[in-house]
Amino acid sequence: MATAKGANKAPDLEQQIKFLQGIDFFNNFDDHELRQLLGVCKILRVKAGQYIIKEDTMERVFYILLKGEVSVVKSVAHKKRRAVELTRLKAGACFGEMSMVMDIKRTAGVITRSNSFILVINPEVISSSNVFLQLKFYKRFCEILVGRLIIANERLAGLEKDIDLQSLKEIDLPAEDQKPEITSQPAAIKKQPAGQSVTSQASYDELPPLPAKKDRIVRSRMQRRLSAVLDLPFNPAVAAILEPMLSGKVDNTRVLADYIQLDPVLTCKILQIANSSFFRRTAPVGTVPHAMITVGIRHIQESINDIISLADTPKAFSGFRKVASRFWRHSVVVARIAVLLAESIRVSSPADIYLAGLTHDLGIIGLDLIEPAVYPHISNPSSEIATNFLKAETSYIGIDHGQAGFWLGESLGLPEVYLNVMRLHHSPDMARSHSLIIALIHLADLFASHHGCGFEFSDVTTDKITKSFAWILIQEKHRPFLDVNLPDFIEQFDEELNKTWTNVTKGLTF
């Protein structure tokens, strides 16, 4: 039995370092530098026949193939899910380097041909590492780029004869939504939407025309534009509830805090004030009740009154009220489901789970101000925005709302945990810190959509929930959950949401 357990045990750090030393990319890295690199990067295990990179997407991630084999492919025009194989890469190869230095869309896709181990390197993470590690990494990175440029020049010089395009092998592409799976099979769960989903607009003729698709953006410029956003639209229904409480003595501060926390923008503004240099806090303020203690009830009242009294505050989603209502409702429901989920799993988090859920989509508000013609189209079920939300964001705006939320939240001075949740709540597998709370918000987002209260998605099945990578993160951070039958737990939690949906949506008149 001991041998069987040892065979399934993940390699320890020293084994990982020894493994990396056998990869050509890391020839000149010493043990200490590899230990640092492993501390800030992530190794993914991917099954055969799955996407690593999808063509025509945007992301600043660089990959090193540690073990296995992948195909570099280019889709075939007018042939759905067909592509030609440009080349194959084996262990030690790297790919995705162009998008690491330039904000351009992926010009080819990469698909695993066998079970593979892949090191995922994010430039922002490398930039925060030791300066000597950065220099060595980028030196090796440049050597690879130069080597590939030389090969490209040699090929160009030898083009006296035409290339036989027919010699390229044509292959099938994986399904678009295919992701690494949890091996346990989900039990059949009957979907019973308990929530009342927001209906689409009766007519789509009034929708603004979509902007031109963006092949390339300058990330620094987009970051500056988001950081310059001062007046974010808030939920007018919440403002109306708060208005009578903004003057005179407040008898119940808990009620005031609860009402503020029905709106992500007002909540973030209060946290921004409490974390400002004016109050000189040694530790970040992460909740509204804590902010009330820090700055005082009277100051909170005045600040909210100033925000909601601004006559020129922009309207969310170009005034399309059903889209706005769908967004405000989704934010609160995800927050409440996240709290229930944490209680059901019996896990605690040092961060405020509710606020992490409430603010997880803050980037959508910021991007809506920059490109106001995009998000209203979510009301049309057949639109590209509604059918492939995340891809449409990068196509029409240039970045997704996760990265936008990170930049916007950073400019507001929000605690780091909320920034990470905003950035990675759709990619929990990329989480390097705060992975537990990111996993909880990701799952709460899926459950909300499953119950008809989604914003980005409306067709989430229990099968998709069960296969989410977030469950693995929860098992890693909360060991008792390893003994739980996952399909049974999901079925029971889903039924509990059905029974308590009235409480989940209590007070949400918008």
LINMO-V805160 format. One record per backbone hydrogen bond with DSSP energy under -0.5 kcal/mol. CO is the residue of the C=O (numbers start at 1). NH is the residue of the N-H. If there is no record, write none. Layout:
# LINMO-V805160
co | nh
CO | NH
CO | NH
This chain:
# LINMO-V805160
co | nh
1 | 5
2 | 6
3 | 7
4 | 8
5 | 9
6 | 9
12 | 16
13 | 17
14 | 18
15 | 19
16 | 20
17 | 21
18 | 22
19 | 22
20 | 23
23 | 26
24 | 27
26 | 29
30 | 34
31 | 35
32 | 36
33 | 37
34 | 38
35 | 39
36 | 40
37 | 40
37 | 41
42 | 44
42 | 120
44 | 46
44 | 118
46 | 116
47 | 50
50 | 112
53 | 110
54 | 57
57 | 106
59 | 61
60 | 123
62 | 121
63 | 95
64 | 66
64 | 119
65 | 92
67 | 117
68 | 91
69 | 113
69 | 114
70 | 89
71 | 73
71 | 111
72 | 86
72 | 87
73 | 109
74 | 84
76 | 79
79 | 82
81 | 173
82 | 76
83 | 171
84 | 74
84 | 86
85 | 169
87 | 72
89 | 70
90 | 93
93 | 65
95 | 63
97 | 100
97 | 101
98 | 101
98 | 102
102 | 104
103 | 217
106 | 56
109 | 73
110 | 52
110 | 53
111 | 71
112 | 49
116 | 46
117 | 66
117 | 67
118 | 44
118 | 120
119 | 64
119 | 121
120 | 42
120 | 122
121 | 62
122 | 125
122 | 126
123 | 127
124 | 128
125 | 128
126 | 129
130 | 134
131 | 135
132 | 136
133 | 137
134 | 138
135 | 139
136 | 140
137 | 141
138 | 142
139 | 143
140 | 144
141 | 145
142 | 146
143 | 147
144 | 148
145 | 149
146 | 150
147 | 151
148 | 152
149 | 153
150 | 154
151 | 155
152 | 156
153 | 157
154 | 158
156 | 159
158 | 160
158 | 161
163 | 165
164 | 167
165 | 168
169 | 85
171 | 83
175 | 178
195 | 197
204 | 207
213 | 215
215 | 105
217 | 219
218 | 222
219 | 223
220 | 224
221 | 225
222 | 226
223 | 227
224 | 228
226 | 229
228 | 230
230 | 232
234 | 236
235 | 239
236 | 240
237 | 241
238 | 242
239 | 243
240 | 244
242 | 245
243 | 246
249 | 251
252 | 256
253 | 257
254 | 258
255 | 259
256 | 260
257 | 261
259 | 262
260 | 263
263 | 267
264 | 268
265 | 269
266 | 270
267 | 271
268 | 272
269 | 273
270 | 274
271 | 275
273 | 276
276 | 279
276 | 280
284 | 286
287 | 291
288 | 292
289 | 293
290 | 294
291 | 295
292 | 296
296 | 300
297 | 301
298 | 302
299 | 303
300 | 304
301 | 305
302 | 306
303 | 307
304 | 308
305 | 309
307 | 310
310 | 313
315 | 318
316 | 319
317 | 320
319 | 321
320 | 324
321 | 325
322 | 326
323 | 327
324 | 328
325 | 329
326 | 330
327 | 331
328 | 332
329 | 333
330 | 334
331 | 335
332 | 336
333 | 337
334 | 338
335 | 339
336 | 340
337 | 341
338 | 342
339 | 343
340 | 344
341 | 345
342 | 346
342 | 347
351 | 353
352 | 356
353 | 357
354 | 358
355 | 359
357 | 360
359 | 362
361 | 364
361 | 365
362 | 365
362 | 366
363 | 367
364 | 368
365 | 369
366 | 370
367 | 371
371 | 374
371 | 375
374 | 377
375 | 378
376 | 379
377 | 380
379 | 381
380 | 383
383 | 387
384 | 388
388 | 392
389 | 393
390 | 394
391 | 395
392 | 396
393 | 397
393 | 398
395 | 214
400 | 404
401 | 405
402 | 406
403 | 407
404 | 408
405 | 409
406 | 410
407 | 411
408 | 412
409 | 414
410 | 413
415 | 418
415 | 419
416 | 420
417 | 421
418 | 422
419 | 423
420 | 424
421 | 425
424 | 427
427 | 430
428 | 431
434 | 438
435 | 439
436 | 440
437 | 441
438 | 442
439 | 443
440 | 444
441 | 445
442 | 446
443 | 447
444 | 448
445 | 449
446 | 450
447 | 451
448 | 453
449 | 452
451 | 195
461 | 465
462 | 466
463 | 467
465 | 468
468 | 471
469 | 472
469 | 473
470 | 474
471 | 475
472 | 476
473 | 477
474 | 478
478 | 481
479 | 482
480 | 483
481 | 484
484 | 486
485 | 489
486 | 490
487 | 491
488 | 492
489 | 493
490 | 494
491 | 495
492 | 496
493 | 497
494 | 498
495 | 499
496 | 500
497 | 501
498 | 501
500 | 503
500 | 504
501 | 505
503 | 506
505 | 508
507 | 509
